[in-house]
């Protein structure tokens, strides 16, 4: 992988592919750049894609003290490698991070978001002590329990669904990256849509959700789009927290090259 050094000295690993206008792909909880392995081929004939490992994951470095501002700087460093400005597609808690980045003035020309982690309306917020509980579990190196707790308490998955995840092929990656879940909690804050700050955002933004996702994620996507002066909501075919890849690819190409 290629490397770029973030302002605090942390090395961020990234891959570049394709030809055309630049688009940076930003993942959410647990994952590294490989989450986009199936999406990059859909985009590469039309866009130059940049996928990177967020700090603390994959081949990227980390720092002793975490701050959301450092992750924003990481994204800006990758955008600089892309030529100084770029379209950004971000999903899950990565969508929350991308929102914070654009509000901080990151040179994002267009923003596509997939189901940011907000809670709106009557959908309950995660427990107030979720970050503290997760920290205790990680201090005791109880990685499996930390992952299970995050999936159940923060994402609202049922015990049966968590058990299915535990028996799945990527569970080992979940446990390996469990220490970064605290980063995503910090990014999401109290899970409130920052409507007052979004009201001043002039970046064209497309907020996506899938037809098979949870109601709270669908509501969050629509509320985010509604809070943005240049926001648009779009529902696409897919399952829980996942959009059919060919449809997502076509949608992002159209958005990035408009």
C-alpha positions in Angstrom: 0.0 0.0 0.0 1.0 3.6 -0.5 1.7 5.8 2.6 1.0 9.3 3.6 1.9 11.0 6.9 -0.9 12.8 8.8 0.0 16.1 10.5 0.5 14.3 13.9 3.0 12.0 12.4 0.7 8.9 12.1 1.3 7.0 8.9 -1.9 6.3 6.9 -1.9 3.5 4.3 -4.0 3.8 1.2 -4.5 2.3 -2.3 -5.2 4.1 -5.5 -7.0 2.7 -8.6 -8.8 3.8 -11.7 -9.0 6.9 -13.8 -11.1 10.0 -13.7 -12.2 12.4 -11.0 -11.0 11.4 -7.5 -13.3 9.8 -4.9 -12.2 8.8 -1.5 -14.0 5.9 0.2 -14.3 6.0 4.0 -15.4 3.0 6.0 -17.2 2.7 9.3 -16.8 0.5 12.4 -14.5 -2.5 12.5 -13.5 -2.4 8.8 -10.4 -1.4 6.9 -10.0 -0.5 3.2 -10.8 -4.1 2.1 -14.5 -3.4 2.8 -14.5 -1.7 -0.6 -12.9 -4.5 -2.6 -16.1 -5.1 -4.5 -17.0 -1.4 -5.0 -13.7 -0.2 -6.4 -14.0 -2.2 -9.7 -17.5 -0.6 -10.1 -16.0 2.8 -9.8 -12.5 2.5 -11.3 -13.4 2.8 -15.0 -14.9 6.2 -14.3 -13.2 7.6 -11.2 -9.8 7.5 -9.5 -10.5 5.7 -6.2 -8.7 6.2 -2.9 -9.3 3.7 -0.2 -7.4 3.8 3.1 -7.0 2.2 6.5 -8.3 4.4 9.2 -5.8 4.9 12.0 -5.5 1.9 14.3 -6.5 -0.5 11.5 -4.7 -2.6 8.8 -1.4 -1.1 7.7 -2.0 2.4 9.2 -0.4 3.6 12.4 -2.1 5.0 15.5 -1.4 7.5 18.3 -1.5 7.1 22.1 -4.3 9.6 22.5 -7.3 9.6 20.1 -9.1 12.7 18.9 -11.7 13.1 16.2 -9.7 16.0 14.8 -6.8 13.7 14.1 -9.1 11.5 11.9 -10.3 14.5 10.1 -6.6 15.3 9.4 -6.1 11.8 8.1 -8.9 12.2 5.6 -7.6 15.6 4.6 -4.1 14.0 4.0 -5.6 11.4 1.7 -7.6 14.1 -0.1 -4.3 16.0 -0.6 -2.8 12.9 -2.2 -5.9 12.9 -4.5 -5.0 16.4 -5.8 -6.3 18.7 -3.1 -10.0 18.1 -3.3 -12.3 15.1 -3.9 -15.7 13.5 -3.7 -16.0 11.5 -0.5 -18.3 8.4 0.0 -18.6 7.3 3.6 -20.7 4.7 5.3 -21.9 4.0 8.9 -19.9 5.8 11.5 -17.6 6.8 8.7 -20.5 8.9 7.4 -20.5 10.7 10.8 -16.8 11.3 10.4 -17.2 12.7 6.9 -19.9 15.1 8.1 -17.5 16.4 10.8 -14.8 16.7 8.2 -16.9 18.8 5.8 -18.1 21.0 8.7 -14.4 21.5 9.7 -13.7 22.8 6.2 -12.2 19.7 4.5 -11.9 20.2 0.7 -14.8 17.8 -0.1 -16.5 18.8 -3.4 -19.4 16.4 -3.1 -20.4 14.1 -0.2 -22.2 10.8 -0.4 -23.3 9.2 2.9 -24.6 5.7 3.6 -26.8 5.5 6.7 -25.0 7.7 9.3 -25.3 6.6 12.9 -27.8 9.1 14.3 -30.9 8.5 16.4 -34.0 10.7 15.6 -37.6 10.8 16.6 -38.7 8.1 19.0 -35.8 5.8 18.3 -33.9 5.4 21.6 -30.3 6.5 21.9 -27.6 4.0 23.0 -27.0 3.7 26.8 -25.3 6.8 28.3 -22.5 4.7 29.6 -21.7 2.8 26.5 -18.3 4.3 26.0 -17.3 3.7 29.6 -18.5 0.0 29.5 -16.6 -0.5 26.2 -13.4 1.0 27.7 -13.6 -1.3 30.7 -13.9 -4.3 28.5 -11.0 -3.3 26.4 -8.8 -2.6 29.5 -9.5 -6.2 30.5 -8.7 -7.3 26.9 -12.1 -8.9 26.6 -12.3 -8.2 22.9 -15.0 -10.6 22.0 -17.3 -9.2 24.7 -16.5 -5.7 23.6 -17.5 -6.5 20.1 -20.7 -8.2 21.2 -21.5 -5.2 23.5 -21.0 -2.7 20.7 -23.2 -4.6 18.3 -26.0 -5.1 20.8 -26.0 -1.9 22.8 -24.9 0.6 20.2 -26.2 -0.9 16.9 -29.2 -2.6 18.5 -28.6 -6.0 17.0 -30.5 -8.9 18.6 -28.6 -11.7 20.5 -29.4 -14.1 17.7 -28.0 -11.7 15.0 -24.8 -11.2 17.1 -24.4 -14.9 17.4 -24.7 -15.2 13.6 -22.0 -12.5 13.2 -19.8 -14.4 15.7 -19.9 -17.5 13.5 -19.3 -15.5 10.3 -16.0 -15.2 8.4 -15.1 -11.7 9.5 -15.5 -12.1 13.2 -11.7 -12.3 13.7 -11.4 -8.9 12.0 -14.0 -7.5 14.3 -12.1 -8.6 17.4 -8.7 -7.5 16.0 -10.1 -3.9 15.5 -12.2 -3.8 18.7 -9.9 -1.2 20.1 -11.1 1.3 17.4 -14.7 1.0 18.5 -14.0 3.8 21.0 -13.0 6.0 18.1 -16.3 5.5 16.4 -18.2 6.2 19.6 -16.3 9.5 20.0 -17.2 10.4 16.4 -20.9 9.7 16.9 -21.1 11.6 20.2 -24.7 11.6 21.5 -26.0 10.4 18.1 -27.9 13.7 17.5 -28.1 15.1 14.0 -26.1 18.3 14.2 -28.9 20.2 12.4 -27.8 23.7 13.4 -24.3 23.2 12.0 -25.5 21.4 8.9 -27.7 24.4 8.1 -24.6 26.2 6.9 -23.2 23.4 4.8 -23.1 24.2 1.1 -21.6 20.9 -0.1 -23.9 18.9 -2.4 -24.7 15.8 -0.4 -26.5 12.5 -1.3 -27.7 10.5 1.7 -28.4 6.8 0.9 -30.2 4.0 2.7 -31.1 0.5 1.6 -34.6 -0.9 1.3 -33.8 -3.7 3.8 -32.2 -1.6 6.5 -33.5 -0.8 10.1 -36.1 1.8 10.6 -33.8 3.9 12.8 -31.1 3.9 10.1 -33.7 4.9 7.4 -35.0 7.7 9.6 -31.5 8.9 10.4 -30.6 9.0 6.7 -33.7 11.1 5.8 -33.3 13.4 8.8 -29.6 14.0 7.8 -30.6 14.9 4.2 -33.4 17.2 5.4 -31.0 19.1 7.6 -28.7 19.9 4.7 -29.5 22.8 2.4 -28.1 20.9 -0.5 -29.0 17.4 0.7 -30.9 14.7 -1.1 -32.2 11.4 0.2 -32.3 8.3 -1.9 -33.3 4.7 -1.1 -31.7 1.9 -3.0 -32.1 -1.9 -3.2 -30.3 -3.8 -0.5 -30.3 -5.6 2.8 -29.6 -4.5 6.4 -27.0 -1.6 6.2 -25.9 -2.7 2.8 -26.8 -1.6 -0.7 -26.6 -3.9 -3.7 -23.1 -3.2 -5.1 -23.8 -2.7 -8.7 -26.6 -0.2 -7.9 -24.3 1.6 -5.4 -21.5 1.7 -8.0 -23.7 3.2 -10.7 -25.2 5.7 -8.3 -21.8 6.9 -7.0 -20.4 7.2 -10.5 -23.3 9.4 -11.6 -23.0 11.5 -8.5 -19.2 11.9 -8.6 -19.0 12.7 -12.3 -22.0 15.1 -12.5 
